[in-house]
Each structure stands twice: as C-alpha cells, then as structure tokens.
Amino acid sequence: MTQIARPPRSESEGSGRGLAARVSLGRRFTPVSTEFLMIASAALMLTIFGLVMVLSATSATAVSRGENPMDGALRQGIFAVLGIPLMFLISRAPITFLKRMAWPALFGAIALQLLVFTPLGIEDGGNRNWIKIAGFTLQPSEFLKLALAVWIGYVLMRKRTMLGTWHQVFIPVVPVGALAIGTVLAGKDLGTAMVLVLVLLGCLFFSGVKLRLFILPVLLGIAAVIALAVTSPDRMRRITATCSDMSAYTGDCYQSIHGVWGMASGGIFGVGLGNSQEKYGWLPAAGNDFIFAIVGEELGLIGCIVVLALFTLFTVGAFHVIRKTADPFIRVAAGGITVWITGQAVLNIGVVIGVFPVMGVPLPFMSQGGTALLAVLIACGVLLAFARTLPVPEARAAARASSAGRASSAGRASSAGRGKVTR
C-alpha cells in the first residue's frame, strides 16, 4: 500500500497556532473594567457594613427575648454567603443567556409572587407580601424587581426601531408591568409597588423613547399612587401625620420621631458601635427599615457619609455602564436596576430623616432581610456581566492605536501608488 508522506508543518503555521492559544488564554485573564470594580467593591463593602450593623441593631432585642444575640446576623450572613458567590457567578454569564432568561424569569417571579395568596403566604403589618418555605421567610417581590427590569430591557431591545410609535412602546410593557405591580398591590404593599413603578419608568427613560411618550406613563403612575393613597384611610393618615411636634408621638409618628432622635444623638462621630439606645425597644424595625438611624446614632455623621459615598460609588459605576454600552438591552436593563437600587436607597433614607412618610422600604444591601439581600446581589451580578462587555482602557487604547496604524499604512500605500503613476 502506497503511503503518502505528510508535508512538514511550516514554522509560521506552528507559531500561528501557538499565538492563537496564547491569545485565547490571555482573554481569561483580561483585566476587568473600572465600572466592574466600582460596582463590585461598593456591593461588597455595603454588604459587610450591613452585616455589622444588623448584628449591632438586633443583638439587644434578641438578648431580651432570651435568644442568641448572633441569630439575626447569622441568618443575614447565610444569604450573604450564598449571594456573593452567586453575584460573581452571574457576572460570567453571557449576555445572550440573560436575554434568553427574560421571559422565564418574569413568569417565574410572578408565579412566585402569587404564592403569597396561598396558605404559604404570611401577613405582617397589614401587608401580605411574604411566604414561608422550610422555615425561611421569603419576599418574592424582591425578585420581581430584577425580573421586570431584565424583561423590559429585552422587549424594548426587540422593538428599538419602533419606539417612535406609542402602541409599540406601551404594548406589552405597560400591561405586563401593570400585572406585575398589581400582584404586589393586591398584598397592600404600596412601598414595593412604588419601587416597581420606578423600575418601569427608569427602563422607559433609558430606552430613549420620545419625551411625549414618556410623560404619559409618568402621569399615569403618579395618578395611580395618589388614588391608592386617597382610597386607603390608613395610608392617608400616615401621609398627613404631622411629626414636627409631639401630637402624634404615640401614633403614626412614633417610628419617625425615634429615628430622628437616634440620628440627632449620634452627632458627628456617633456614640460608638454597639452603644445605641434606640435599639433597646424604642425604635421598631431597627435592624430593617430604620437601620440607617442606627448607623447615624452609633457612627454619627461620618458613618452616614460613608454609606452615602458607597451608594454614590455604585451609582456612578452603573451609570457609566449605561453611558458606554452600545447594546440597547444592556442600557435599558441596567437603567432599570440602577433606578431600583438607588431609588430605593433614597426612599429609605428619606423616610428615616423624616422627608417621606413611613412606607416599609428596606435599605439595599444593609437592611435585615435575606431575600432582599440575595435579590440585590443577583442584580449586581447582572450589572457586572454588563460591565464585562465594556472594553478596558488598555484595550480601547490598543484599538485606537491599531486603527491609527492601519490608517497611516493605507495612506502611505496610496501615496506610493500615486508616485509610481506619476513617474
């Protein structure tokens, strides 16, 4: 049998394969963007800060009930241990996978939210917005915020060439968004519903729809919130309560007054970590909705500025992702997530300092509540996946240098060709 000798491999072919292998390996260790570092560092520091403050805020009441003072922080820590690795795992997900998950995530989140109306549902403080599974209490509406932002980003990305027509903008975004918000309102949780409205409006704003089309949903959202407040005597009583004096101290202003007292007693440097007086039964929800008041009391103005600076770092990093990306899906979904986390932080801090009425909105990353922490960390993972698509400064500089080199080479070649013709 005749054997045909293989031609020897050329050195250029072998070096080409080696170069391809080195380039492929190098992509694994490509430095992340500045936006990635800003979002990840802010999320980690706020989570750790929150664990310390939850321990401080809940230990006193736990001891008074004869429980382990570490219980609250340990439960919160479990969700942090689950959420932080999950955040970095999701940050490696390709954008195509996140797009494919838009519809299943929304349907799953709405189905999970509907479980609050089953025997698994729990009512607390007049709101039915929790479920209890295997001894853990979960708040499904926290996952609904993320699912709604990603879904709206996917739908508006598919319709990006038709956003000048009102019915292409509103359908199916507004009806499906109203359905999701309605499942939360059915449980009488107006605070969470307001955050979902912010997510919807934020996505529409960053999609680039015309201003005249954006104003209508804004007006509808404001009218819906006013109608829900006016039709509920309990909500109207809390909204119209005057907390500047002591007339409603034992009623609707009790939390607000003690929150302001805690902030005021902290001064500039605070009374010291663990030395709060308000957490000894005076301030309800000290580890949850009013944890910022404990920060102000124990760590003073300095501690509050640190928290605000970390949220600012997170917001700036997220807005840089929105500004630099060329993908409409990333821009809209990242806009909704950023408006959710930043807007909810503003609402919570505004409640603590007495600007807004008490509405039961937790402080992202820091308030006690495992579901809220897990949902926010997953949302940060999605933002980090978006940030990975941005070129790092070194890559942008190399690309500019390469394009400039190609342009100069083409110019020299064309000038040489013209010279030959002349001769």
N, C-alpha and C positions, 0 to 999 in steps of 0.2 A: 504494500500500500504506500502510495506516494505521500510523503509528508511535506507540507508547505511551511517553510520557516517563517515565523512571525518577524515582521520588521522591527528592528530595535527602536525602543522608545526614545524620542528625542529629548534633549535636556530641557527644551522650552516647554514640552508637554508635562514633564515631571514637575518642573518648577511652577507651572500654572496650577496644577492640582494642589501642590503644597501651599501656594498662595491662597487658593480658594478655601482650603482647610483653615489656614490662619485667620482669614477674614471672617469665616463662619464662627470660629472660636472667639474672635475678638468682639463679635456682636453680643455674645453672652455677658461680656464684662464692660459693655459700653456705659460710661458714666451717665447717671440719671440727670434730668433737667433740674434747674433751680426751683421750678414750680413744684416738682415732686418732693424735693427736700423741705420746702416751706410747708406744704400740706401735711406731710408725714410727721415732721417734727412738732408742729402745732398740735396735731391729733394726739400724739404720744404724750406730750407734756401736759395737755389738758386732762387726759385720762388719768395719768399718775396723780396730778394735782387733785382731781376729783376723788380718787380713792382715799387720799389722805384726809380730805375734808369730810367725806362720808363717815370715815372712822371717827373723826372728832365730833361730828354732829349727832351720831346715833349711839355712841357708847354710853352717854349719860342715861338716856331713857331706857336702854337695854339693861343696865345695872339695876335701875329702879324696878324693872319687871322681873328681876331675878334671872336674866338671860346672860349669855356670854357677850361681853362688850364688843367682841370682834365679829359677831354674827353678820351685822349689816355690811361691813367692809368685805368680809369673806364672800358673801353672796354676790356683791358687786364685782369682786375680784375674779370670780369664776367666769362671769361674762366678759371681763376684760381679757382673761387668758384665752378665751375662745375667740373673741373679736379681733384682737391684734394680729394673730397669725392669719386669720381669715381675711383681714384687710390686705395684707401683703400677698396672699394667695390670689385674691381677686385682682390685685394690681397687675398680675402677669397675664390676665385673661385678654385675648384678642378682642378688638372692637367688634368684629363680625359676630363673635359669640354673644356679646352684650346686646347687639341688635336682635339676634335670634331669640333672646330670652325676654324681649319686651312684652309680647302678648302673654306668654305663660306666666311671667312674674305678676302682671296685673290681675289676671284671672285668679291666680293663687292667692294674692293679697286680699282681693275682695272676698273670696271664699273663706279665708281665714278670719276676716273681719265679721262676716255673717255668723261665725260661731259664737259671738257674744250674745246672740239672741237664742241660743240653745241652752240646755241645762249646764253646759260648761261655762256660761257667762257669769260674771260677778259684777254686782253693782256696788259702787262706793261713792259716797258724797253726792248721790243723785245721778251719777253718770254710770252707764252700763257700757264699759269700753275695755273690759279685761276678760280673759279666760284663764281657767286653772287646769293645767295638764300635768300629771305626775308630780304634784306638789309644788310646781312652779307657776307663778302668776305671770302671764304674758299680756302685752298690749299690742294687738295686731295692727292697729292704725299706724304704728311707727314704721312698719314695713310697707304700708300702703303709700307713705310719702315718697319713698325711694322708687317703688314700682311705678307710681304715677309719673314721676319726672322722667324716668327712662322710656316709658311708653309714649309720652307726648313727644319726646325727642325723636323717637323712631317714626312716628306718624307724620310729624311736620317735616322730617327729613325726606320722606317719600313724596311729600306734597310741596317741596321747596319751589318748584316752578309755577305753582298755582296759588301762592299765598296772597295774591292781589285781589282775590275774589272772596267775599265774606263767607259764603257757604262752604268753600274749601277749607277755610281756616277753622270755622266753628264745628264742622261735622267731620269726624266723630269726636273731636277733642272735648267740646263743651258738654254734649250729652253724657259721654262716658265719665268725664270728670265730675259732672253733677251727680251721677250714680255713685261714684266712689265717695264723694263728700256726703251724700245723703245717707250712706250706711253708717257714717260716723255721727251725723246729726240725729239719726234715729236713736242712738245711745245717749243723746243730750250732752255731747262733749263739744261745746262751741269753740273752746280754745284750739283743739286739734283741727276742727273744721276750718278755722281761720288760717291755720298754717297750711292746710291743703289748698285753700284758695290762693295763698301767696305762691305756692309751688306752681299752680296753674297759670297765674298771671306772669310769674317770672319766666316760665317756658315760652309763653306767647311773646313777651317782650324781647327775649334774646333770639327768637326765631326771625326777627326782622320784619314782622307784619306792619302794614301801614298804620299810622297813628290813629286814623279814624276807625279802623277795625279793632284797635287795641282799647280804645276808650269805652266802647260798648260793654265788653266783659268786665271792665273795672267798675263801671256804674252798676252793672247787674250784681257784682259781688258786694259792693257797698250797700245796695238796697236790700240784698238778702240778709246781710249781717244785721242791719238796722231792724228789719222785720222780725228776725229771730229774737233780737233783744227786746223789742217792744211787746211781742206776744207772750213773753215769759215774765211774770211778776217778780220771780226770784232774781233773774238776771237784771231787770231794771232796778231793783232795789240795791243790788251790789254796784251797779254802774253809777247810780245817782247818789250813793252814800257819800257824805262829807266827812273826810278823815282828817281835816286840818285842825279840828278840835276834838274833845273827848266825848262828844254827844253820842257817838255810835261805837264807843270803845268796846263794850261787851257784845256788840253785834257784828255787822259786816266789816267793820274797820279793825277788828282785833288783830288779824294777821298783819295787815299793812302797818299799823301803829307799832307793833313789836318789831317788825322788820326794819322800820326806820330807826327805832330806838337802838337796835343792835348795830346798825351802820354808824349811828352817831356816837355810840360809846366806844367804838374802835379807834376813832381819831385817825392820826396819820400812820402810826406804827402798830396799832392794834393792842389788844390786851394779852396777846400771846396765844400760840397754838394750843388748843385744848382748854382754854380758860374762859370760853363763852359762858355767859349767864342765861342768855335767851334759850339755849338748847335744853335747859332743865325744865321742860314742860311749858315754858312761856310761849314759845314760838312753834305753832303747829307746822308740820311738814318742813322741819328744819333741815333734814337731810335730802329733801326732794325739791319742791318748787322754790323754797326760800334758802337754798344753800348759799346763794350769793350774799345774803345778810350775815351768815356765819363767817364767810370769808372776810367781809368788811369789819365784823366785830373782832375777830381773832387776829387778823393780819393787817387791818387798817386800810388806809387809802393805798398804801404800797401794794398790798395783796390784790386789791381791786384793779389797780393799774396793770399789774402783771397779767391778770385774767383777760382784761380788755386787749392788752397787747398781743396775747396769744391768739385771740379770736381775730384780731386785725391781721396778723401774720397769715392765718388760714384763709381769710377772705381775699387778701391781696394775691396769694398764690393761686387760688381758684379763679379769680378774675383774669389773671394772666393766661391761664389755660383757655378761658373763653375768648380772650382777645387774640391769641396767637394761632388758634386752630383754624384750619380751613374746612373741617368736616362739620356740616350743619347739625348732624346728630350729636356730636360732642358739644358743640356750642349750646344747643338748647337743653340737653340733659344736664350738663354741668351748671348752666344757669339756674335751672330748677333746684338742683341740690344745694347750690350756694345760697340761693334765696331762702330755702328751707332752714338750713343750719344757722345762717347769720340772722335771718329774720326772727327765728325762734329765740335766739340768744337776746336780741334786742327786746322782744316782748317780755321775756322772763326778767331781765334786769330792770325794765321799765315798771313791772309790777312790784318788784322789791323796793325800789326807791319811791314808789307812790305815784308814778306818772300814769299808769294804766290800772284799771280795776283787776282784782284777783280773777284769773281765768284758768288756772291749773295747767300751765305750760312749763315743762321742765327745762332746765339749763342744759344744752347739749354737752356731752362728754362728762359732765360733773355731777348732775343730779342723780340721786339714788334711783335705780330702776334699770334692771338688767336688759330688758327688751329695748329700751330707748338707747342705751349704750351700744348694744350689739347692732342695731339698725344704723346708728350714726357711723360706726366703724366700717360697716359694709359699704355705706355710701362713700366714705373716704377712700375705700379700696377702688370703687368705680372712678372717683376723681383721679386717683393715682394711675389707674390704667389709661385714662385720658391724657394725663401728663406725660406718660411714657411715649406717646405718639409725637410729642414736640421734639424738634432737634435740639441737642445741647449746643451751647455757644461754640464749642470747638468744631462740631460738625457743621454748623452754619458758616463759620469762618472758612473751613476747608472747602465747602461747596462754593462759596463766593470766590475763593482763590482759584479753584478748578475752572469755574465758568469764565473768570477773567483770563486765565491761561489759554483756554480754548479760543476765546475771542481774539486774543493777541496773535495766536498761531494762525488763525484764519485770516487775520489782517495781513500778516507777513506773507502768507501764501498768495493772497490776492495781489499784493503789491509786486511780488516776484513775477507773477504771471503777466502783469501789465508791463513790467520791464522787459520781459522776453519778447512780447509782441512789438514793443517799440523798436527793439534792436532788429 
